[in-house]
Amino acid sequence: MFTCSESKKIIAEDDYLKDVLQNKPPEDQLWLKNRALASSSEGITIADATKPDCPLIYVNEGFEKLTGYSAENTCGANCRFLQGKDTDPAAVEKIRQAVKNKTDCVVEILNYRKNGEPFWNRLSITPIRNDAGDVTHFVGIQSDVTARRRAEEALSAAKTDLEQANELIWKDLQAAAKIQKSILPAPSPDLAGVTAAWQLIACDELAGDTLNAVSLDSRYNVFYVVDVSGHGVQASLLSVTLNHWLSNRSNQIVTSGRAPDRPDEQHALSPKEVLERLNSQFPFDPDTGQYFTIVYGVLDTLTNECRLATAGHPAAVHAPRSGPPVLVHSDNFPIGVVPDPDFRENMVKMNPGDRMYFYSDGLVDVTNTDGERFESQRLLDELSAAGKLSLEAGVSNLIKRLKKWSGNTSFEDDVSILGFEVH
């Protein structure tokens, strides 16, 4: 759009040109118009609409430079000589219909120069009428838009390549997510003397959280929730690796072979020992800046003693069958951050009907629309109310309540919770 001052300037210049032309004799006016046409850098042609096949009767210097054809080569011929083997028939038909119907036409068409070189021509055709309203001529204006078309084609090709690459990456992510989900426990894990339930909601296609409930033998059950720093492929690869290590019954990071007094059973390492072995096996890598937190517990079903420890992880929740839920703290450094940490663990005596909950910080860090965090106290209140429900229903209801409280159907961080109840 023109500003008011610009419009006035254009009008003034147009009026000035009219005055110049009106004050000159007809032959001077014609000379000026001819020089304007001849000097234009755009290709300009005039075709005779009163003769068969509308032959050219005029081409300017811009047309000669654009096409390589001289006026002597072109006058008397139809402009279709610029067309070639790759010229789009639809574009040709659009021009033909405009000439037939004596209407304006603007089309971009692939033409060819005299030396055979193709170029994209933005062709504008305008019919010229006499005083009686009859079309006597067609004025054509040709502009070389090859550079713009090539840029558009390159951009389109790059867009197609990017879409294909994104589709391939998306398929790989979906496949990886499917593998990651396959190593999670069953919805109702088969454990000795214990019922377990869990939920894991990944914020992206791949999760940095992982969890499991594993029965080592008829006596010991192992439970853990891991939260790897960051998101995406790098975090998910480490979480899958950790799940494999911690779920492998023959792995010495979890067990230490046969117990002397129980030759038919494996001996479960204490949470403190497990954290120490993890800390040795997975030192902090400053290049990647990656580390992980964990809550790890071992339940002895003979004594109903649950030993547990957290490393940079939120406190577990012990929900007695009768009584309010309480946090079980055992603050330790995240895994790998300190070379030789003095890990501490807790022991909780559990009675039939008691529940224990492990969860990631993504759960208590969820915010609502006012930016308020969910925090531990709301979690304790929700788990207290969930005591009236089955363990599975209580865990599922907690996630529903969390989504409702946040006002979102998705979370900014992975959210995971694992609960188990002593029979």
C-alpha positions in Angstrom: 0.0 0.0 0.0 1.1 3.6 -0.7 1.2 6.3 1.9 -0.7 9.4 1.3 2.4 11.4 0.4 3.6 8.6 -1.9 0.2 8.6 -3.7 0.3 12.3 -4.1 3.8 12.0 -5.6 2.7 9.4 -8.1 -0.3 11.4 -9.1 1.8 14.5 -9.6 4.3 12.5 -11.7 1.5 11.1 -13.8 0.0 14.5 -14.3 3.4 15.8 -15.2 3.9 13.1 -17.8 0.5 13.9 -19.3 1.4 17.5 -19.5 4.7 16.7 -21.2 3.0 14.5 -23.8 0.1 16.9 -24.3 2.5 19.8 -24.9 4.5 17.9 -27.5 3.5 17.4 -31.1 2.1 13.9 -32.0 5.3 12.7 -33.6 7.2 13.5 -30.4 4.6 11.7 -28.3 4.9 8.7 -30.5 8.7 8.8 -30.3 8.7 8.9 -26.5 6.2 6.0 -26.3 8.3 3.9 -28.7 11.5 4.7 -26.7 9.8 3.6 -23.5 8.7 0.3 -25.0 12.1 -0.3 -26.6 14.1 0.6 -23.4 12.1 -1.6 -21.1 14.2 -4.5 -19.6 11.1 -6.7 -19.7 10.3 -8.4 -23.0 7.4 -6.7 -24.8 5.6 -8.0 -27.8 2.6 -6.9 -29.9 0.6 -9.4 -31.9 -1.9 -8.6 -34.6 -5.3 -10.0 -33.5 -6.9 -9.3 -36.8 -4.8 -11.8 -38.7 -4.8 -15.6 -38.6 -2.6 -17.1 -35.8 -2.0 -13.6 -34.3 1.5 -13.0 -35.7 4.0 -10.7 -33.9 4.4 -7.3 -35.4 6.7 -5.9 -32.7 9.3 -7.1 -30.2 11.4 -4.8 -28.1 15.1 -5.1 -27.2 14.2 -6.6 -23.8 12.5 -9.5 -25.7 15.5 -10.0 -27.9 17.9 -10.2 -24.9 15.6 -12.5 -23.0 15.0 -15.0 -25.8 18.0 -14.6 -28.1 15.6 -14.1 -31.1 15.9 -10.9 -33.1 13.0 -8.9 -34.4 13.8 -10.2 -37.9 13.5 -13.8 -36.6 10.2 -13.3 -34.9 8.0 -10.7 -36.6 5.4 -12.5 -38.7 5.4 -15.6 -36.5 3.3 -16.7 -33.6 5.0 -16.6 -30.2 4.6 -20.3 -29.7 8.1 -20.9 -31.1 9.3 -20.3 -27.6 7.6 -23.5 -26.4 9.5 -26.8 -26.2 9.3 -30.4 -25.1 8.8 -29.8 -21.4 6.4 -26.9 -21.8 3.2 -27.6 -19.7 0.2 -28.2 -22.0 -2.1 -26.7 -19.4 -0.2 -23.4 -19.5 -0.4 -23.5 -23.3 -4.1 -24.1 -23.2 -4.6 -21.2 -20.7 -3.0 -18.9 -23.2 -5.0 -20.3 -26.1 -8.3 -19.8 -24.3 -7.3 -16.2 -23.4 -6.6 -15.4 -27.0 -9.7 -17.1 -28.2 -11.9 -15.3 -25.7 -10.0 -12.1 -26.0 -9.3 -11.8 -22.3 -6.4 -10.9 -20.0 -4.1 -13.7 -19.0 -1.1 -14.2 -16.7 0.7 -17.5 -16.7 4.1 -18.8 -15.8 5.3 -21.1 -18.6 8.5 -22.9 -19.4 10.0 -21.4 -22.6 13.2 -21.9 -24.5 15.8 -19.4 -25.7 17.2 -19.6 -29.2 20.2 -21.6 -28.0 17.9 -24.2 -26.4 18.3 -23.0 -22.9 15.0 -23.3 -20.9 13.7 -20.4 -18.8 10.6 -19.7 -16.8 8.6 -16.9 -18.4 6.0 -15.0 -16.5 3.8 -14.0 -19.4 1.1 -11.3 -19.2 -1.2 -10.9 -22.2 -3.5 -7.9 -22.5 -6.0 -7.4 -25.4 -6.1 -3.9 -27.0 -9.4 -2.6 -28.3 -10.2 0.1 -30.9 -12.8 2.8 -30.5 -15.5 0.3 -31.6 -14.5 -2.1 -28.8 -13.0 -4.7 -31.2 -9.8 -6.4 -30.1 -7.1 -5.4 -32.7 -3.9 -6.4 -30.9 -2.5 -8.3 -27.9 0.3 -6.9 -25.9 2.5 -9.4 -24.2 5.0 -8.8 -21.4 7.6 -11.4 -20.6 9.6 -11.6 -17.3 12.3 -14.1 -16.6 11.4 -15.7 -13.2 13.8 -18.6 -13.5 15.8 -17.8 -10.4 12.7 -17.5 -8.3 11.2 -20.7 -9.7 14.5 -22.6 -9.1 14.6 -21.3 -5.5 11.0 -22.4 -5.0 11.7 -25.8 -6.5 14.8 -26.2 -4.3 12.8 -25.1 -1.2 10.0 -27.6 -2.2 12.6 -30.4 -2.6 14.2 -29.6 0.7 10.8 -29.6 2.3 10.0 -33.0 0.8 13.4 -34.3 2.0 12.7 -32.9 5.5 9.3 -34.4 5.6 10.6 -37.8 4.6 13.4 -37.6 7.1 10.9 -36.5 9.8 8.7 -39.4 8.9 11.6 -41.8 9.1 12.6 -40.4 12.5 9.0 -40.6 13.7 8.8 -44.2 12.7 12.1 -44.9 14.5 10.8 -43.1 17.6 7.6 -45.1 17.5 9.5 -48.3 17.2 11.8 -47.3 20.0 8.9 -46.3 22.2 7.3 -49.7 21.6 10.4 -51.5 22.6 10.7 -49.3 25.7 7.1 -50.0 26.7 7.7 -53.8 26.2 10.2 -53.9 29.0 7.9 -52.4 31.5 6.1 -54.7 33.9 2.7 -56.2 33.2 -0.3 -54.1 34.3 -0.6 -56.5 37.3 2.8 -58.0 38.0 3.0 -61.6 39.3 4.8 -61.2 42.6 5.1 -63.4 45.7 2.8 -62.2 48.5 2.4 -58.7 47.0 0.1 -56.8 44.7 1.6 -54.1 42.5 0.2 -51.4 40.2 1.9 -48.6 38.2 1.4 -45.8 35.8 4.1 -44.1 33.5 3.1 -41.2 31.4 5.9 -40.0 29.1 6.0 -36.3 28.1 7.6 -37.2 24.8 7.6 -40.2 22.5 10.4 -41.7 24.5 10.6 -41.6 28.3 13.5 -40.9 30.6 11.6 -42.6 33.4 11.5 -46.3 33.9 10.2 -48.6 36.6 9.8 -52.3 37.5 8.5 -54.8 40.1 10.5 -58.0 40.0 10.2 -61.2 42.0 13.7 -62.5 42.6 12.4 -65.7 44.2 9.7 -66.9 46.5 11.0 -64.5 49.2 12.4 -61.3 47.8 10.6 -58.7 45.6 12.5 -55.8 44.1 10.8 -52.4 43.3 12.3 -49.3 41.7 11.6 -46.1 39.8 14.4 -44.4 37.8 14.4 -40.9 36.5 17.2 -40.1 33.9 18.0 -36.4 33.4 16.9 -34.8 30.2 14.6 -36.1 27.5 14.6 -37.8 24.2 16.7 -40.6 22.7 19.8 -40.2 25.0 17.7 -40.3 28.2 15.6 -43.2 27.0 18.7 -45.3 26.0 20.1 -45.0 29.5 16.7 -45.8 31.1 16.4 -48.9 29.0 19.9 -50.0 30.0 19.2 -49.4 33.6 15.9 -51.4 33.4 17.8 -54.3 31.9 20.5 -54.2 34.6 18.1 -53.9 37.5 15.5 -56.5 36.2 18.1 -59.2 35.4 18.0 -61.7 38.2 21.4 -63.1 37.3 23.0 -59.6 37.3 25.4 -59.2 40.3 24.2 -55.6 40.5 21.0 -57.0 42.0 22.0 -60.3 43.6 25.2 -61.8 45.0 24.6 -65.4 44.1 23.2 -68.0 46.5 22.7 -67.3 50.2 24.7 -69.7 52.4 21.6 -70.6 54.5 19.3 -70.8 51.5 21.0 -72.7 48.7 17.8 -72.8 46.6 17.4 -69.0 46.6 19.3 -66.0 45.4 20.5 -63.5 47.9 19.1 -60.0 47.3 21.5 -57.1 47.8 20.5 -54.4 50.1 19.4 -51.0 48.5 22.6 -49.4 49.9 24.7 -52.1 48.1 22.7 -51.7 44.9 23.2 -47.9 44.9 26.9 -48.3 45.5 27.3 -50.7 42.5 25.2 -48.4 40.3 27.4 -45.4 41.4 30.5 -47.4 40.4 29.1 -48.6 37.1 27.5 -45.4 35.9 29.8 -42.4 36.8 28.7 -38.9 35.8 29.8 -38.1 32.3 30.6 -34.3 32.0 30.5 -34.5 28.2 26.8 -35.5 28.2 25.9 -34.0 31.5 23.7 -37.1 32.1 22.9 -38.7 35.4 19.9 -40.4 37.0 18.0 -40.6 40.3 16.5 -43.7 41.7 14.3 -45.0 44.5 15.1 -48.7 45.1 13.4 -51.1 47.5 13.7 -54.8 48.5 10.7 -56.4 50.3 11.3 -59.6 52.3 8.0 -61.4 52.3 9.0 -63.6 55.2 9.5 -60.7 57.6 7.5 -58.0 55.6 10.5 -55.8 56.1 11.0 -53.3 53.2 14.5 -51.8 52.9 14.6 -48.8 50.6 16.9 -46.0 49.6 16.6 -42.9 47.4 19.4 -41.3 45.4 18.5 -37.7 44.5 14.9 -39.0 44.2 11.7 -37.9 46.0 10.9 -39.6 49.2 8.8 -42.8 49.1 5.4 -42.9 50.7 4.4 -45.5 53.2 0.6 -45.8 53.5 -0.4 -48.0 56.5 -3.7 -49.8 56.3 -4.7 -47.8 59.3 -3.2 -44.4 59.7 -2.1 -41.5 57.4 0.5 -41.9 54.7 4.0 -40.7 55.6 7.1 -39.8 53.6 10.1 -42.1 54.0 13.3 -40.0 53.5 16.7 -41.3 52.8 18.4 -38.4 51.1 21.4 -39.3 49.0 23.3 -37.9 46.1 22.1 -38.8 42.6 23.9 -41.8 41.0 27.4 -41.0 39.7 27.7 -37.5 40.9 30.0 -38.2 43.9 32.7 -40.9 43.5 32.3 -42.5 47.0 29.0 -41.4 48.6 27.9 -42.8 51.9 24.5 -44.1 50.8 21.9 -44.5 53.6 18.8 -46.7 53.6 15.6 -47.1 55.6 13.8 -50.1 56.8 10.0 -50.1 57.1 8.1 -52.8 58.8 5.0 -53.4 56.7 1.8 -55.1 57.8 -0.8 -56.8 55.7 -2.8 -54.2 53.8 0.1 -51.6 54.0 1.1 -49.9 50.8 4.3 -48.3 49.6 4.6 -45.9 46.7 7.6 -44.9 44.6 7.3 -42.1 42.1 9.4 -39.6 40.0 9.7 -35.9 40.7 7.6 -35.2 37.6 4.5 -36.1 39.6 5.0 -33.6 42.5 6.4 -31.0 40.1 3.3 -30.8 37.9 1.9 -27.2 38.0 -1.6 -25.9 37.5 -2.7 -22.9 35.5 -1.6 -20.6 38.3 1.9 -22.1 38.3 1.4 -23.8 41.6 3.2 -27.1 42.1 1.3 -30.3 43.1 3.9 -31.0 45.8 4.1 -33.8 48.4 1.3 -32.8 50.7 -1.3 -33.0 47.9 0.2 -36.4 47.0 -0.2 -37.6 50.6 -3.8 -36.4 50.7 -4.6 -38.2 47.4 -3.0 -41.4 48.6 -4.9 -41.2 51.9 -8.2 -41.0 50.0 -7.0 -43.8 47.6 -6.8 -46.2 50.6 -10.5 -46.8 50.2 -9.9 -48.1 46.6 -8.0 -51.1 45.3 -4.3 -50.4 44.7 -4.8 -50.4 40.9 -7.8 -48.2 41.0 -6.1 -45.8 43.5 -3.0 -45.4 41.2 -5.2 -44.8 38.2 -7.4 -42.4 40.0 -4.3 -40.4 41.2 -3.2 -39.8 37.6 -6.7 -38.7 36.6 -6.8 -36.3 39.6 -3.4 -35.0 38.7 -4.5 -34.2 35.1 -7.6 -32.5 36.3 -5.7 -30.5 38.8 -3.1 -29.3 36.2 -5.8 -28.6 33.6 -3.8 -30.4 31.0 -4.0 -33.8 29.3 -0.2 -34.0 29.0 2.7 -33.1 31.3 6.0 -31.2 30.8 8.0 -34.0 32.4 7.6 -37.8 32.7 5.3 -38.8 35.4 5.6 -42.3 37.0 4.4 -44.0 40.1 4.7 -47.6 41.3 2.7 -48.9 44.3 2.7 -52.2 46.1 0.6 -53.7 48.8 1.5 -56.5 51.2 -1.1 -59.3 51.3 
